[in-house]
Amino acid sequence: MSTATPERSGNEWIGPLLERYRKVLSASGAGTTIAQGAAAAAGRSADTTATSLRQQGLEQHFRELLLADALEDKLALNAESPAHPLQLGIIGPTQAGKSSLVNHVLDTARAGVSALAGYTVHAQGHANGCDERELTDLDPVLSPLRRVPLTALDPRRLDQYVLETVDAGPAALVSHAVVWDSPDFDSVAALDYRSAVLAIIAVADALVMMLSKDKYGDQSVWDMLERILPLGKPVLVVINKVPESDRGAVENAFTSRFRERFDDAPALVVMPLIADLTTSPDLPPWPEANAEQLRQAIQALVNDIDRSAQAEAVERFVAARGSAWLSPVRNELAAQQAWETEVDAVLAAMESDYNENYLDDPQKYETFNLALAELLTLLEIPGLASTLARTREFVTWPARRLLGLGRLGAEASLSKLSGGRFEAAAGKPDQEQQMLALAWERGLNRLQGWLIDRQSDTSTNAAWWSGVSSELRTQQKALETAFERESERARKAFEPRIEAAAKGLYQQLQAQPALLNTLRATRVTTDAAGVALAVKSGGLAPSDLVLAPAMLSVTTLLTESALGRYMDRVRNELKVEQRRHIRETLLRGEMREALLAVGAGDARQSFLAGLDQSVIDAAAPERLSA
């Protein structure tokens, strides 16, 4: 047996990915027995069946990852303790005689033998010539199985294993070794304790597959052979309980099928059927010739062990299967990227709606009118100064906010100030708020429709898209509330810029005294004060401002003066800045993050939730194609 020290593997991502699989499968209720699964199958719908097929694929990946992770631990053990005891694993289907073979190898009756299928439900290690420290070193490879004494084994706890020393007989075939007895890999409950079989496969330096005449053709046997042969461990096949008359036919049939599948000849021993087990059921009296053939085959198996070759084999195994294991991560990465792209496209469409239906619509765009309303308060036009002074006592910027009065109080004050000429504009919609809400509603509808299309996709991401669609429906009301809150916050945050535009216009007027004096000399009606207050308090929509006599007088003079071009520039600058402000503060800010969070779905069933960066790096396309 070669014990050269192999180099450590660089597959650090396997452990974190395994844990993520464990959590996802646990959240989805995986881990039921095959019998329970079959009992529930009758009522499955087509969607449930598709989900079940995906679940089966994930469970297969999980089992392979369990094996790969344990193999990595075995490589670490080889590196740290290259001379650790030989590990001989005996695996096989139901009633093949595995426990009897363990007893023969150790020349003892330590392994329990029963006529009941599935009698061995835990991994059981029998150590010959080993000290306790050497046995403790095996714990990481067997993890997450937990070592307990033989007397503490609980048949209901399948996460346990036994590893104890034995008094081997003088005819024992191995020394300074652990011989592992394993659960049946084909029984009804095998789905539950298959991890014990995989742990034995990983820790073993060599494997004996014990079959019977009735079992060697089962698909589970050939699936297992396909799994273990590439692992760099010598494998011996023993077909037990074969009548002498059938020996040649069984040997030829198995060898022929093996060659067809694996292009090689198997290491094979055929053992006879023992009719009388009454004298020694634990150590059936095989004829000496057959027993000697078995001893020689096991000795050859041990001699073929080369621990230095295991690292290369494990690397090939991981390279061959890694892409499949990482596929859920890669699929979610692609799905999240698609979701992010669609969210950005929808937000861009919302921005376009906002631009077209508000900023670029002269009938609805009211921001510049708010600036003109503020300009009225700055001009202090003769005849209005005293009235405006009174309005400033209870009006503060930002616009639409009247301290201590509210809309009804504002309307009463406006009516008094205007001599009854002002009529309240209660219920007048805020055009910007209305257009933003409409754009948001259209955007959410588009996202839901897009998600419905994704769910009809037959790809492996259909379940993920269904989860996102459900999450979007669940969060819709909260998203609407958040959008209303954030849009109001964004609009208020822009109000100082509107005031700055008014002050900029006023400063330009101050630079042209003649025009300023003309404006101040203009006799305008006193409803200008009411207009200014109405806009600030919300009693009059800013879009109605252009119809007020005072504003008609002021805007006509400004437009026809040298400041006309400057006014256009201020209006256009306000639009550009407002567009950018809404895009960056509202659409591309808080609401984008909220929508992207919907794409995270249920963290319990997401492979990306809390995933180690090493796994994401391993799933990168350039890594997989290397």
Secondary structure, DSSP 8 states (H G I E B T S, - for coil): -B---------TTHHHHHHHHHHHHHHTT----HHHHHHHGGG--HHHHHHHHHHHHHHHHHHHHHHHHHHHHHHHHHHH-TT--EEEEEE-STTS-HHHHHHHHHTSS-S---SSTT---SEEEEEES--HHHHHTTHHHHTTSEE--GGG--TT-TTEEEEEE----TT-S-SSEEEEE---SSSTTHHHHHHHHHHHHHH-SEEEEEEETTTTT-HHHHHHHHHHGGGS--EEEEEEEE-GGGHHHHHHHHHHHHHHHHSS---EEEEE--S--SS-SSS----HHHHHHHHHHHHHHHHT-BGGGHHHHHHHHHHHHHHHHHHHHHHHHHHHHHHHHHHHHHHHHHHHHHIIIIIT-TTT--HHHHHHHHHHHHH--TTTHHHHHHHHTTB-SSTT-BTTTHHHHHHHHHHHHTTT-----TT---HHHHHHHHHHHHHHHHHHHHHHHHHT--STTHHHHHHHHHHHHHHHHHHHHHHHHHHHHHHHHHHHHHHHHHHHHHHHHHT-HHHHHHHHH----THHHHHHHHHHHTSS-GGGGGGSHHHHHHHHHHHHSTTHHHHHHHHHHHHHHHHHHIIIIIIIIIHHHHHHHHTT--GGG-SSTT--HHHHHHTSHHHHH-
